[in-house]
Amino acid sequence: MASCNVDNNMLLKQQDLTNQINQMLAQSQQSLMCGPGTECERAKKTENLQQKYLAAQTNILSAPYQEQEAEKAFYTYTQGDAAYNSMQSKKLNEDAEKKANELHSSFNENSTTATELNDTLSSLTSNFQHVTELYQGYLKENAALREKIKAYGNDVVTSDRKTYYETQNYDILKTWYFIWRWIYFVLLVVFGVGIFLSKSGYSIWIKLVFFALFALYPYFIDYVVLYLLIAGANLIALMPRNVYTTL
């Protein structure tokens, strides 16, 4: 009986040893087939890393739900459903109040921004209207200045033309004055020769007076004419005239 037990133990040990040897051979064969640097080893490592990455993503996605379930189980077991519901209601109220505060703050900021933008828009609109009015005013002023410049140019041309004709007439008058002056002096010489050489009943002193008057005539005739014109104007001013010309 004891011999049978010993044989069985020996067989079990041999079987375990054989399994270990087979496992080591399988691992050695796998290591030889997927050794470091081989394509098999790279693909296997890539697959393991991908599985870990997917598992991490799954954990991240399911973490809030798992936390909520764990929280519910803890509070329900330790304090009961009523306490859990009260705690959830309080949390929801706090979240709602927080969201409301955030919305109120955001609304106030947006309202302030909208008011500032509205003020800026109003200012820009007013400035635009002012600039438009100035532009229209400048257009009118420029048009008026253009007309003035045009009129001034026409006046300058007219004045130049008038000055040209006046100069031309002055030169003509000056030429005739020179001609008539010489004719006068020639006639004066002829008169002097005739009056002194011809026989007449006038004495020499009267002849000298006549000759002096004709000789000085060009020099005092202007003053005589001016005096006569002033005297005529004064005489006309003394005469009665009609003051009711507007009736």
Buried (B, 14 or more C-beta within 10 A) or exposed (E): EEEEEEEEEEEEEEEEEEEEEEEEEEEEEEEEEBEEEEEEBEEEEEEEEEEEEEEEEEEEEEEEEEEEEEBBEEBBEEEEEEEBEEBBEEEEEEEEEEEEEEEEEEEEEEEEEEEEEEEEEEEEEEEEEEEEEEEEEEEEEEEEEEEEEEEEEEEEEEEEEEEEEEEEEEEEEEEEEEEEEEEBEEEBEEBBEEBEEEEEEEEEEEBBEBBEEBBEEEEEEEEEEEEEEEEEEEEEEEEEEEEEEEE
